[in-house]
Amino acid sequence: MQDNIVYRLELTNEEYEYVENLKKEYYEKLSKMTKEERLQYFRDNYCNEQKLNFEKEINGTIYKVNTHFDVNAKESILNKIFRLTKKS
C-alpha cells in the first residue's frame, strides 16, 4: 500500500487574496444558479473526464492527475475545493 503524500502550497498574502477573491466570485456565480443549472454548468465545463485527466512535468518530475467522482459523496466539489484551499 502506498503512503499518502501531502503537498503544501504556500502563497504570498497577495496571491492568497487573489485566490480568495476568485473563490468568492465563483461561489456567488454558482449560488445564483438552480441545482439543475449548476449540474449542467459542471457537465458542460468540467465533467468531461478526459479534460480533467492530465500530465504535467515540473522540474523533471512528471505528475499524472486522474479524476474520479463519487455519486454518493457527502461533500460537493465546490465545498471540497474551498476546504482544500482554505488558509491554515
N, CA, C and O atoms as a CHARMM CRD file, in Angstrom:
* protein
*
  352
    1    1 MET  N      0.83900  -1.18800   0.00000 PROA 1      0.00000
    2    1 MET  CA     0.00000   0.00000   0.00000 PROA 1      0.00000
    3    1 MET  C      0.87600   1.24100   0.00000 PROA 1      0.00000
    4    1 MET  O      1.85400   1.32000   0.74400 PROA 1      0.00000
    5    2 GLN  N      0.52300   2.20900  -0.83600 PROA 2      0.00000
    6    2 GLN  CA     1.30200   3.43900  -0.92000 PROA 2      0.00000
    7    2 GLN  C      0.89700   4.40100   0.17400 PROA 2      0.00000
    8    2 GLN  O     -0.28100   4.50000   0.51900 PROA 2      0.00000
    9    3 ASP  N      1.88100   5.11900   0.72800 PROA 3      0.00000
   10    3 ASP  CA     1.59100   6.16800   1.69800 PROA 3      0.00000
   11    3 ASP  C      0.99200   7.35700   0.96800 PROA 3      0.00000
   12    3 ASP  O      1.34500   7.64400  -0.17600 PROA 3      0.00000
   13    4 ASN  N      0.08300   8.04300   1.64300 PROA 4      0.00000
   14    4 ASN  CA    -0.45600   9.28100   1.07700 PROA 4      0.00000
   15    4 ASN  C      0.57400  10.37400   1.25500 PROA 4      0.00000
   16    4 ASN  O      1.15000  10.52100   2.33200 PROA 4      0.00000
   17    5 ILE  N      0.80700  11.13700   0.21200 PROA 5      0.00000
   18    5 ILE  CA     1.75000  12.24400   0.26200 PROA 5      0.00000
   19    5 ILE  C      0.95100  13.53300   0.21800 PROA 5      0.00000
   20    5 ILE  O      0.07800  13.69800  -0.63500 PROA 5      0.00000
   21    6 VAL  N      1.24300  14.44100   1.12600 PROA 6      0.00000
   22    6 VAL  CA     0.54500  15.71800   1.19000 PROA 6      0.00000
   23    6 VAL  C      1.52100  16.80900   0.77000 PROA 6      0.00000
   24    6 VAL  O      2.63200  16.89900   1.29200 PROA 6      0.00000
   25    7 TYR  N      1.09600  17.63300  -0.17400 PROA 7      0.00000
   26    7 TYR  CA     1.89400  18.76700  -0.61400 PROA 7      0.00000
   27    7 TYR  C      1.23800  20.03400  -0.10000 PROA 7      0.00000
   28    7 TYR  O      0.01800  20.17700  -0.17200 PROA 7      0.00000
   29    8 ARG  N      2.02700  20.94200   0.41100 PROA 8      0.00000
   30    8 ARG  CA     1.51000  22.19400   0.93000 PROA 8      0.00000
   31    8 ARG  C      1.88300  23.30500  -0.04700 PROA 8      0.00000
   32    8 ARG  O      3.04800  23.47200  -0.40800 PROA 8      0.00000
   33    9 LEU  N      0.88300  24.04800  -0.45900 PROA 9      0.00000
   34    9 LEU  CA     1.08700  25.16600  -1.37100 PROA 9      0.00000
   35    9 LEU  C      1.13000  26.44000  -0.54000 PROA 9      0.00000
   36    9 LEU  O      0.15300  26.78400   0.12500 PROA 9      0.00000
   37   10 GLU  N      2.24500  27.13100  -0.57600 PROA 10     0.00000
   38   10 GLU  CA     2.37200  28.35900   0.19800 PROA 10     0.00000
   39   10 GLU  C      2.25800  29.55200  -0.75000 PROA 10     0.00000
   40   10 GLU  O      2.94400  29.63000  -1.77000 PROA 10     0.00000
   41   11 LEU  N      1.38400  30.46600  -0.38700 PROA 11     0.00000
   42   11 LEU  CA     1.11900  31.64300  -1.20100 PROA 11     0.00000
   43   11 LEU  C      1.50600  32.90700  -0.43600 PROA 11     0.00000
   44   11 LEU  O      1.47700  32.94500   0.79400 PROA 11     0.00000
   45   12 THR  N      1.86500  33.93100  -1.19400 PROA 12     0.00000
   46   12 THR  CA     2.04300  35.23900  -0.56200 PROA 12     0.00000
   47   12 THR  C      0.66000  35.74600  -0.18500 PROA 12     0.00000
   48   12 THR  O     -0.34300  35.21800  -0.66500 PROA 12     0.00000
   49   13 ASN  N      0.59100  36.75300   0.65700 PROA 13     0.00000
   50   13 ASN  CA    -0.71100  37.32400   1.02700 PROA 13     0.00000
   51   13 ASN  C     -1.44900  37.83500  -0.20300 PROA 13     0.00000
   52   13 ASN  O     -2.66700  37.69200  -0.30500 PROA 13     0.00000
   53   14 GLU  N     -0.70800  38.43300  -1.13800 PROA 14     0.00000
   54   14 GLU  CA    -1.32400  38.95100  -2.36800 PROA 14     0.00000
   55   14 GLU  C     -1.91200  37.80800  -3.20100 PROA 14     0.00000
   56   14 GLU  O     -3.03100  37.91300  -3.70300 PROA 14     0.00000
   57   15 GLU  N     -1.15900  36.72500  -3.34400 PROA 15     0.00000
   58   15 GLU  CA    -1.65300  35.56300  -4.09200 PROA 15     0.00000
   59   15 GLU  C     -2.85800  34.93800  -3.38900 PROA 15     0.00000
   60   15 GLU  O     -3.82700  34.54000  -4.03500 PROA 15     0.00000
   61   16 TYR  N     -2.78800  34.85900  -2.06600 PROA 16     0.00000
   62   16 TYR  CA    -3.89000  34.28500  -1.30100 PROA 16     0.00000
   63   16 TYR  C     -5.16500  35.11800  -1.47700 PROA 16     0.00000
   64   16 TYR  O     -6.24300  34.56300  -1.68800 PROA 16     0.00000
   65   17 GLU  N     -5.04600  36.43500  -1.39200 PROA 17     0.00000
   66   17 GLU  CA    -6.20300  37.32000  -1.57300 PROA 17     0.00000
   67   17 GLU  C     -6.78800  37.17400  -2.97900 PROA 17     0.00000
   68   17 GLU  O     -8.00600  37.17800  -3.15300 PROA 17     0.00000
   69   18 TYR  N     -5.92300  37.04700  -3.96900 PROA 18     0.00000
   70   18 TYR  CA    -6.38100  36.85500  -5.34500 PROA 18     0.00000
   71   18 TYR  C     -7.20500  35.57400  -5.46000 PROA 18     0.00000
   72   18 TYR  O     -8.28700  35.57700  -6.04800 PROA 18     0.00000
   73   19 VAL  N     -6.69000  34.48200  -4.89900 PROA 19     0.00000
   74   19 VAL  CA    -7.40300  33.20400  -4.93300 PROA 19     0.00000
   75   19 VAL  C     -8.71400  33.30100  -4.15800 PROA 19     0.00000
   76   19 VAL  O     -9.73900  32.78200  -4.59900 PROA 19     0.00000
   77   20 GLU  N     -8.68200  33.96500  -3.00800 PROA 20     0.00000
   78   20 GLU  CA    -9.89800  34.13100  -2.21200 PROA 20     0.00000
   79   20 GLU  C    -10.96000  34.92000  -2.97800 PROA 20     0.00000
   80   20 GLU  O    -12.14300  34.58200  -2.92300 PROA 20     0.00000
   81   21 ASN  N    -10.54700  35.96400  -3.68800 PROA 21     0.00000
   82   21 ASN  CA   -11.49400  36.75400  -4.48300 PROA 21     0.00000
   83   21 ASN  C    -12.08000  35.92500  -5.62200 PROA 21     0.00000
   84   21 ASN  O    -13.27900  35.99600  -5.89200 PROA 21     0.00000
   85   22 LEU  N    -11.23500  35.14000  -6.28800 PROA 22     0.00000
   86   22 LEU  CA   -11.72900  34.25100  -7.34500 PROA 22     0.00000
   87   22 LEU  C    -12.74300  33.26400  -6.78100 PROA 22     0.00000
   88   22 LEU  O    -13.79300  33.02300  -7.37600 PROA 22     0.00000
   89   23 LYS  N    -12.41400  32.70400  -5.63900 PROA 23     0.00000
   90   23 LYS  CA   -13.28300  31.73700  -4.98300 PROA 23     0.00000
   91   23 LYS  C    -14.63100  32.37700  -4.64000 PROA 23     0.00000
   92   23 LYS  O    -15.68300  31.78000  -4.87000 PROA 23     0.00000
   93   24 LYS  N    -14.59500  33.58100  -4.09500 PROA 24     0.00000
   94   24 LYS  CA   -15.82200  34.30400  -3.72500 PROA 24     0.00000
   95   24 LYS  C    -16.68000  34.58700  -4.96500 PROA 24     0.00000
   96   24 LYS  O    -17.89200  34.37300  -4.94300 PROA 24     0.00000
   97   25 GLU  N    -16.05400  35.06600  -6.03800 PROA 25     0.00000
   98   25 GLU  CA   -16.78700  35.34300  -7.28200 PROA 25     0.00000
   99   25 GLU  C    -17.41600  34.07100  -7.84500 PROA 25     0.00000
  100   25 GLU  O    -18.56000  34.07600  -8.30100 PROA 25     0.00000
  101   26 TYR  N    -16.65700  32.99600  -7.80300 PROA 26     0.00000
  102   26 TYR  CA   -17.14400  31.71000  -8.32100 PROA 26     0.00000
  103   26 TYR  C    -18.30800  31.21200  -7.48700 PROA 26     0.00000
  104   26 TYR  O    -19.31000  30.75000  -8.03200 PROA 26     0.00000
  105   27 TYR  N    -18.18700  31.30100  -6.17100 PROA 27     0.00000
  106   27 TYR  CA   -19.26000  30.87000  -5.27600 PROA 27     0.00000
  107   27 TYR  C    -20.52500  31.68700  -5.51000 PROA 27     0.00000
  108   27 TYR  O    -21.62300  31.13300  -5.56400 PROA 27     0.00000
  109   28 GLU  N    -20.37300  33.00800  -5.65100 PROA 28     0.00000
  110   28 GLU  CA   -21.52900  33.87600  -5.89800 PROA 28     0.00000
  111   28 GLU  C    -22.21500  33.51200  -7.20600 PROA 28     0.00000
  112   28 GLU  O    -23.44300  33.47400  -7.28200 PROA 28     0.00000
  113   29 LYS  N    -21.41700  33.24400  -8.23700 PROA 29     0.00000
  114   29 LYS  CA   -21.97600  32.85600  -9.53400 PROA 29     0.00000
  115   29 LYS  C    -22.78500  31.56700  -9.40400 PROA 29     0.00000
  116   29 LYS  O    -23.91000  31.48000  -9.89400 PROA 29     0.00000
  117   30 LEU  N    -22.20500  30.57300  -8.74100 PROA 30     0.00000
  118   30 LEU  CA   -22.88600  29.28600  -8.59000 PROA 30     0.00000
  119   30 LEU  C    -24.09500  29.37500  -7.67000 PROA 30     0.00000
  120   30 LEU  O    -25.09000  28.68200  -7.88400 PROA 30     0.00000
  121   31 SER  N    -24.01800  30.22000  -6.65300 PROA 31     0.00000
  122   31 SER  CA   -25.12600  30.31800  -5.69600 PROA 31     0.00000
  123   31 SER  C    -26.37700  30.92700  -6.31900 PROA 31     0.00000
  124   31 SER  O    -27.47600  30.74800  -5.79500 PROA 31     0.00000
  125   32 LYS  N    -26.22500  31.63800  -7.42500 PROA 32     0.00000
  126   32 LYS  CA   -27.37600  32.24000  -8.10700 PROA 32     0.00000
  127   32 LYS  C    -28.05200  31.25900  -9.06100 PROA 32     0.00000
  128   32 LYS  O    -29.11800  31.55200  -9.60300 PROA 32     0.00000
  129   33 MET  N    -27.43500  30.09400  -9.26800 PROA 33     0.00000
  130   33 MET  CA   -27.98400  29.09300 -10.18000 PROA 33     0.00000
  131   33 MET  C    -28.86400  28.10800  -9.41400 PROA 33     0.00000
  132   33 MET  O    -28.66900  27.86700  -8.22300 PROA 33     0.00000
  133   34 THR  N    -29.82500  27.55300 -10.12200 PROA 34     0.00000
  134   34 THR  CA   -30.59400  26.45900  -9.54000 PROA 34     0.00000
  135   34 THR  C    -29.71600  25.21000  -9.52800 PROA 34     0.00000
  136   34 THR  O    -28.65600  25.18200 -10.15500 PROA 34     0.00000
  137   35 LYS  N    -30.16000  24.18400  -8.81400 PROA 35     0.00000
  138   35 LYS  CA   -29.40000  22.94000  -8.76700 PROA 35     0.00000
  139   35 LYS  C    -29.20100  22.38600 -10.17600 PROA 35     0.00000
  140   35 LYS  O    -28.10500  21.94900 -10.52600 PROA 35     0.00000
  141   36 GLU  N    -30.26100  22.40600 -10.98100 PROA 36     0.00000
  142   36 GLU  CA   -30.18300  21.89000 -12.34900 PROA 36     0.00000
  143   36 GLU  C    -29.21000  22.70400 -13.19100 PROA 36     0.00000
  144   36 GLU  O    -28.45200  22.14200 -13.98100 PROA 36     0.00000
  145   37 GLU  N    -29.22600  24.02200 -13.02700 PROA 37     0.00000
  146   37 GLU  CA   -28.29100  24.87600 -13.76900 PROA 37     0.00000
  147   37 GLU  C    -26.84200  24.60500 -13.36000 PROA 37     0.00000
  148   37 GLU  O    -25.94900  24.57600 -14.20600 PROA 37     0.00000
  149   38 ARG  N    -26.61400  24.40700 -12.05100 PROA 38     0.00000
  150   38 ARG  CA   -25.25200  24.09600 -11.58900 PROA 38     0.00000
  151   38 ARG  C    -24.78000  22.77000 -12.15900 PROA 38     0.00000
  152   38 ARG  O    -23.64600  22.65900 -12.62500 PROA 38     0.00000
  153   39 LEU  N    -25.65100  21.75700 -12.12400 PROA 39     0.00000
  154   39 LEU  CA   -25.27300  20.45500 -12.67500 PROA 39     0.00000
  155   39 LEU  C    -24.92600  20.57200 -14.15300 PROA 39     0.00000
  156   39 LEU  O    -23.92700  20.01600 -14.61000 PROA 39     0.00000
  157   40 GLN  N    -25.75000  21.29200 -14.89200 PROA 40     0.00000
  158   40 GLN  CA   -25.47900  21.47100 -16.31700 PROA 40     0.00000
  159   40 GLN  C    -24.19100  22.26300 -16.53600 PROA 40     0.00000
  160   40 GLN  O    -23.42300  21.95700 -17.44800 PROA 40     0.00000
  161   41 TYR  N    -23.95400  23.26900 -15.71500 PROA 41     0.00000
  162   41 TYR  CA   -22.73200  24.06900 -15.81000 PROA 41     0.00000
  163   41 TYR  C    -21.50500  23.18100 -15.61800 PROA 41     0.00000
  164   41 TYR  O    -20.54700  23.27700 -16.38600 PROA 41     0.00000
  165   42 PHE  N    -21.52400  22.32200 -14.60400 PROA 42     0.00000
  166   42 PHE  CA   -20.38500  21.43200 -14.36400 PROA 42     0.00000
  167   42 PHE  C    -20.25700  20.39700 -15.47400 PROA 42     0.00000
  168   42 PHE  O    -19.14500  20.05900 -15.88100 PROA 42     0.00000
  169   43 ARG  N    -21.37000  19.89700 -15.96000 PROA 43     0.00000
  170   43 ARG  CA   -21.30300  18.94300 -17.07900 PROA 43     0.00000
  171   43 ARG  C    -20.66000  19.59400 -18.30000 PROA 43     0.00000
  172   43 ARG  O    -19.79700  19.00300 -18.95000 PROA 43     0.00000
  173   44 ASP  N    -21.08700  20.80300 -18.60100 PROA 44     0.00000
  174   44 ASP  CA   -20.59800  21.49900 -19.79500 PROA 44     0.00000
  175   44 ASP  C    -19.14600  21.94700 -19.67500 PROA 44     0.00000
  176   44 ASP  O    -18.41800  21.96200 -20.66800 PROA 44     0.00000
  177   45 ASN  N    -18.72200  22.31100 -18.47200 PROA 45     0.00000
  178   45 ASN  CA   -17.42200  22.94400 -18.31300 PROA 45     0.00000
  179   45 ASN  C    -16.35000  22.10000 -17.63700 PROA 45     0.00000
  180   45 ASN  O    -15.16000  22.33600 -17.84700 PROA 45     0.00000
  181   46 TYR  N    -16.74600  21.13400 -16.84000 PROA 46     0.00000
  182   46 TYR  CA   -15.73900  20.43700 -16.04400 PROA 46     0.00000
  183   46 TYR  C    -15.81800  18.92300 -16.06900 PROA 46     0.00000
  184   46 TYR  O    -14.82500  18.26000 -15.76800 PROA 46     0.00000
  185   47 CYS  N    -16.92800  18.36900 -16.40700 PROA 47     0.00000
  186   47 CYS  CA   -17.11700  16.94300 -16.16900 PROA 47     0.00000
  187   47 CYS  C    -16.77600  16.03700 -17.32800 PROA 47     0.00000
  188   47 CYS  O    -17.06800  14.84200 -17.27700 PROA 47     0.00000
  189   48 ASN  N    -16.17800  16.55900 -18.35200 PROA 48     0.00000
  190   48 ASN  CA   -15.63900  15.67000 -19.36900 PROA 48     0.00000
  191   48 ASN  C    -14.36600  15.10200 -18.77300 PROA 48     0.00000
  192   48 ASN  O    -13.34200  15.78100 -18.70200 PROA 48     0.00000
  193   49 GLU  N    -14.43800  13.85800 -18.34700 PROA 49     0.00000
  194   49 GLU  CA   -13.34200  13.26800 -17.58100 PROA 49     0.00000
  195   49 GLU  C    -11.99700  13.40100 -18.28200 PROA 49     0.00000
  196   49 GLU  O    -10.98000  13.60900 -17.62100 PROA 49     0.00000
  197   50 GLN  N    -11.97100  13.28600 -19.59400 PROA 50     0.00000
  198   50 GLN  CA   -10.69100  13.37500 -20.29900 PROA 50     0.00000
  199   50 GLN  C    -10.08000  14.76800 -20.18200 PROA 50     0.00000
  200   50 GLN  O     -8.85700  14.90800 -20.20300 PROA 50     0.00000
  201   51 LYS  N    -10.92100  15.80700 -20.05900 PROA 51     0.00000
  202   51 LYS  CA   -10.38300  17.15200 -19.88200 PROA 51     0.00000
  203   51 LYS  C     -9.72400  17.30100 -18.51700 PROA 51     0.00000
  204   51 LYS  O     -8.79400  18.09100 -18.35300 PROA 51     0.00000
  205   52 LEU  N    -10.21000  16.53800 -17.53800 PROA 52     0.00000
  206   52 LEU  CA    -9.70200  16.67000 -16.17900 PROA 52     0.00000
  207   52 LEU  C     -8.49000  15.79100 -15.89800 PROA 52     0.00000
  208   52 LEU  O     -7.78800  16.01400 -14.91200 PROA 52     0.00000
  209   53 ASN  N     -8.23300  14.81200 -16.73200 PROA 53     0.00000
  210   53 ASN  CA    -7.06000  13.95600 -16.57100 PROA 53     0.00000
  211   53 ASN  C     -5.91300  14.55100 -17.38400 PROA 53     0.00000
  212   53 ASN  O     -6.06500  14.82400 -18.57500 PROA 53     0.00000
  213   54 PHE  N     -4.77800  14.74800 -16.74100 PROA 54     0.00000
  214   54 PHE  CA    -3.66100  15.34100 -17.46400 PROA 54     0.00000
  215   54 PHE  C     -2.33900  14.96900 -16.81100 PROA 54     0.00000
  216   54 PHE  O     -2.30200  14.46000 -15.69100 PROA 54     0.00000
  217   55 GLU  N     -1.26500  15.22900 -17.52700 PROA 55     0.00000
  218   55 GLU  CA     0.09000  15.05900 -17.01600 PROA 55     0.00000
  219   55 GLU  C      0.79700  16.40100 -17.09600 PROA 55     0.00000
  220   55 GLU  O      0.60200  17.16800 -18.03900 PROA 55     0.00000
  221   56 LYS  N      1.62000  16.67200 -16.09300 PROA 56     0.00000
  222   56 LYS  CA     2.36700  17.92800 -16.04600 PROA 56     0.00000
  223   56 LYS  C      3.76800  17.63000 -15.54400 PROA 56     0.00000
  224   56 LYS  O      3.94100  16.95700 -14.52800 PROA 56     0.00000
  225   57 GLU  N      4.77300  18.13500 -16.26000 PROA 57     0.00000
  226   57 GLU  CA     6.15700  17.94800 -15.82100 PROA 57     0.00000
  227   57 GLU  C      6.61300  19.19400 -15.07500 PROA 57     0.00000
  228   57 GLU  O      6.49700  20.31400 -15.57300 PROA 57     0.00000
  229   58 ILE  N      7.13000  18.97700 -13.87500 PROA 58     0.00000
  230   58 ILE  CA     7.66000  20.06700 -13.05700 PROA 58     0.00000
  231   58 ILE  C      9.03000  19.63800 -12.55800 PROA 58     0.00000
  232   58 ILE  O      9.15600  18.64300 -11.84400 PROA 58     0.00000
  233   59 ASN  N     10.04700  20.38700 -12.93600 PROA 59     0.00000
  234   59 ASN  CA    11.43000  20.11200 -12.50600 PROA 59     0.00000
  235   59 ASN  C     11.83300  18.66100 -12.74800 PROA 59     0.00000
  236   59 ASN  O     12.44400  18.03100 -11.88500 PROA 59     0.00000
  237   60 GLY  N     11.49600  18.13800 -13.90700 PROA 60     0.00000
  238   60 GLY  CA    11.91500  16.79200 -14.27200 PROA 60     0.00000
  239   60 GLY  C     11.04100  15.67000 -13.72700 PROA 60     0.00000
  240   60 GLY  O     11.26000  14.50300 -14.05100 PROA 60     0.00000
  241   61 THR  N     10.04600  16.01400 -12.89500 PROA 61     0.00000
  242   61 THR  CA     9.12800  15.00900 -12.36500 PROA 61     0.00000
  243   61 THR  C      7.79800  15.14000 -13.09200 PROA 61     0.00000
  244   61 THR  O      7.24900  16.23600 -13.20200 PROA 61     0.00000
  245   62 ILE  N      7.28400  14.02600 -13.58600 PROA 62     0.00000
  246   62 ILE  CA     6.00100  14.04400 -14.28600 PROA 62     0.00000
  247   62 ILE  C      4.90200  13.67700 -13.29100 PROA 62     0.00000
  248   62 ILE  O      4.93200  12.61600 -12.66800 PROA 62     0.00000
  249   63 TYR  N      3.93800  14.57700 -13.16000 PROA 63     0.00000
  250   63 TYR  CA     2.79900  14.35800 -12.27800 PROA 63     0.00000
  251   63 TYR  C      1.59600  13.98900 -13.14800 PROA 63     0.00000
  252   63 TYR  O      1.29200  14.69100 -14.11300 PROA 63     0.00000
  253   64 LYS  N      0.92800  12.91700 -12.82000 PROA 64     0.00000
  254   64 LYS  CA    -0.24500  12.46700 -13.56000 PROA 64     0.00000
  255   64 LYS  C     -1.46400  12.66600 -12.67200 PROA 64     0.00000
  256   64 LYS  O     -1.50900  12.17000 -11.54700 PROA 64     0.00000
  257   65 VAL  N     -2.44900  13.39300 -13.18000 PROA 65     0.00000
  258   65 VAL  CA    -3.65800  13.69200 -12.42200 PROA 65     0.00000
  259   65 VAL  C     -4.83100  12.96900 -13.07300 PROA 65     0.00000
  260   65 VAL  O     -5.09100  13.13600 -14.26400 PROA 65     0.00000
  261   66 ASN  N     -5.52600  12.17400 -12.28900 PROA 66     0.00000
  262   66 ASN  CA    -6.73200  11.48900 -12.73700 PROA 66     0.00000
  263   66 ASN  C     -7.87300  11.86500 -11.79700 PROA 66     0.00000
  264   66 ASN  O     -7.68500  11.93700 -10.58200 PROA 66     0.00000
  265   67 THR  N     -9.03500  12.10200 -12.35000 PROA 67     0.00000
  266   67 THR  CA   -10.18300  12.49700 -11.53600 PROA 67     0.00000
  267   67 THR  C    -11.18800  11.36800 -11.43500 PROA 67     0.00000
  268   67 THR  O    -11.38100  10.58100 -12.36200 PROA 67     0.00000
  269   68 HSD  N    -11.81000  11.31900 -10.29000 PROA 68     0.00000
  270   68 HSD  CA   -12.86000  10.33600 -10.03800 PROA 68     0.00000
  271   68 HSD  C    -13.94900  11.03400  -9.23900 PROA 68     0.00000
  272   68 HSD  O    -13.64800  11.80400  -8.32700 PROA 68     0.00000
  273   69 PHE  N    -15.20000  10.77800  -9.56400 PROA 69     0.00000
  274   69 PHE  CA   -16.31700  11.39200  -8.86000 PROA 69     0.00000
  275   69 PHE  C    -17.15200  10.32000  -8.19200 PROA 69     0.00000
  276   69 PHE  O    -17.48100   9.29800  -8.79300 PROA 69     0.00000
  277   70 ASP  N    -17.48800  10.57100  -6.94600 PROA 70     0.00000
  278   70 ASP  CA   -18.32200   9.66500  -6.17100 PROA 70     0.00000
  279   70 ASP  C    -19.74100  10.21600  -6.17200 PROA 70     0.00000
  280   70 ASP  O    -19.99800  11.27100  -5.59100 PROA 70     0.00000
  281   71 VAL  N    -20.65400   9.51900  -6.81200 PROA 71     0.00000
  282   71 VAL  CA   -22.03900   9.99900  -6.89500 PROA 71     0.00000
  283   71 VAL  C    -22.71400  10.01700  -5.52900 PROA 71     0.00000
  284   71 VAL  O    -23.74600  10.66900  -5.37000 PROA 71     0.00000
  285   72 ASN  N    -22.16200   9.32100  -4.54400 PROA 72     0.00000
  286   72 ASN  CA   -22.73000   9.28300  -3.19600 PROA 72     0.00000
  287   72 ASN  C    -21.97900  10.18300  -2.21500 PROA 72     0.00000
  288   72 ASN  O    -22.15900  10.06500  -1.00300 PROA 72     0.00000
  289   73 ALA  N    -21.14600  11.07300  -2.73000 PROA 73     0.00000
  290   73 ALA  CA   -20.32800  11.93200  -1.87300 PROA 73     0.00000
  291   73 ALA  C    -21.20500  12.80700  -0.99000 PROA 73     0.00000
  292   73 ALA  O    -22.27900  13.24800  -1.40200 PROA 73     0.00000
  293   74 LYS  N    -20.73900  13.05000   0.21600 PROA 74     0.00000
  294   74 LYS  CA   -21.45900  13.89600   1.17500 PROA 74     0.00000
  295   74 LYS  C    -21.03800  15.36600   1.05400 PROA 74     0.00000
  296   74 LYS  O    -21.66300  16.24700   1.64400 PROA 74     0.00000
  297   75 GLU  N    -19.97300  15.62100   0.28200 PROA 75     0.00000
  298   75 GLU  CA   -19.43700  16.97200   0.13600 PROA 75     0.00000
  299   75 GLU  C    -19.42800  17.34300  -1.34000 PROA 75     0.00000
  300   75 GLU  O    -19.02500  16.53700  -2.17800 PROA 75     0.00000
  301   76 SER  N    -19.86800  18.55000  -1.66500 PROA 76     0.00000
  302   76 SER  CA   -19.87000  18.98800  -3.05600 PROA 76     0.00000
  303   76 SER  C    -18.44100  19.29400  -3.49800 PROA 76     0.00000
  304   76 SER  O    -17.55500  19.51300  -2.67200 PROA 76     0.00000
  305   77 ILE  N    -18.23500  19.30600  -4.80400 PROA 77     0.00000
  306   77 ILE  CA   -16.91000  19.62900  -5.33300 PROA 77     0.00000
  307   77 ILE  C    -16.51600  21.04800  -4.93500 PROA 77     0.00000
  308   77 ILE  O    -15.34600  21.31300  -4.65900 PROA 77     0.00000
  309   78 LEU  N    -17.47700  21.95100  -4.90300 PROA 78     0.00000
  310   78 LEU  CA   -17.18900  23.33100  -4.54200 PROA 78     0.00000
  311   78 LEU  C    -16.73600  23.40800  -3.08100 PROA 78     0.00000
  312   78 LEU  O    -15.75300  24.08400  -2.77400 PROA 78     0.00000
  313   79 ASN  N    -17.44100  22.72500  -2.18400 PROA 79     0.00000
  314   79 ASN  CA   -17.03100  22.72200  -0.77300 PROA 79     0.00000
  315   79 ASN  C    -15.66500  22.07100  -0.59700 PROA 79     0.00000
  316   79 ASN  O    -14.86200  22.51000   0.22700 PROA 79     0.00000
  317   80 LYS  N    -15.40800  21.04000  -1.36300 PROA 80     0.00000
  318   80 LYS  CA   -14.10300  20.37600  -1.26600 PROA 80     0.00000
  319   80 LYS  C    -12.98800  21.32000  -1.71200 PROA 80     0.00000
  320   80 LYS  O    -11.94200  21.39900  -1.06700 PROA 80     0.00000
  321   81 ILE  N    -13.21200  22.03400  -2.81100 PROA 81     0.00000
  322   81 ILE  CA   -12.21400  23.00000  -3.28700 PROA 81     0.00000
  323   81 ILE  C    -11.97900  24.06900  -2.23400 PROA 81     0.00000
  324   81 ILE  O    -10.83500  24.42400  -1.95300 PROA 81     0.00000
  325   82 PHE  N    -13.05900  24.58700  -1.64700 PROA 82     0.00000
  326   82 PHE  CA   -12.91800  25.61100  -0.61600 PROA 82     0.00000
  327   82 PHE  C    -12.14700  25.07500   0.59100 PROA 82     0.00000
  328   82 PHE  O    -11.28100  25.76000   1.13600 PROA 82     0.00000
  329   83 ARG  N    -12.46400  23.85600   1.00200 PROA 83     0.00000
  330   83 ARG  CA   -11.78300  23.25800   2.14500 PROA 83     0.00000
  331   83 ARG  C    -10.29200  23.05500   1.85800 PROA 83     0.00000
  332   83 ARG  O     -9.44300  23.31900   2.71000 PROA 83     0.00000
  333   84 LEU  N     -9.99200  22.58900   0.66400 PROA 84     0.00000
  334   84 LEU  CA    -8.59500  22.31200   0.32000 PROA 84     0.00000
  335   84 LEU  C     -7.76300  23.58000   0.14700 PROA 84     0.00000
  336   84 LEU  O     -6.54900  23.55700   0.34600 PROA 84     0.00000
  337   85 THR  N     -8.40900  24.68400  -0.22100 PROA 85     0.00000
  338   85 THR  CA    -7.66400  25.92200  -0.44400 PROA 85     0.00000
  339   85 THR  C     -7.74900  26.88100   0.73200 PROA 85     0.00000
  340   85 THR  O     -7.20800  27.98500   0.66900 PROA 85     0.00000
  341   86 LYS  N     -8.42200  26.47400   1.80700 PROA 86     0.00000
  342   86 LYS  CA    -8.56700  27.33000   2.97800 PROA 86     0.00000
  343   86 LYS  C     -7.20000  27.57400   3.61900 PROA 86     0.00000
  344   86 LYS  O     -6.41800  26.64300   3.81200 PROA 86     0.00000
  345   87 LYS  N     -6.92900  28.82300   3.94100 PROA 87     0.00000
  346   87 LYS  CA    -5.64200  29.17400   4.55000 PROA 87     0.00000
  347   87 LYS  C     -5.61700  28.61300   5.96800 PROA 87     0.00000
  348   87 LYS  O     -6.55700  28.80600   6.73900 PROA 87     0.00000
  349   88 SER  N     -4.53100  27.91700   6.30000 PROA 88     0.00000
  350   88 SER  CA    -4.42700  27.34100   7.65600 PROA 88     0.00000
  351   88 SER  C     -3.63800  28.22000   8.57700 PROA 88     0.00000
  352   88 SER  O     -3.45700  27.88400   9.74700 PROA 88     0.00000
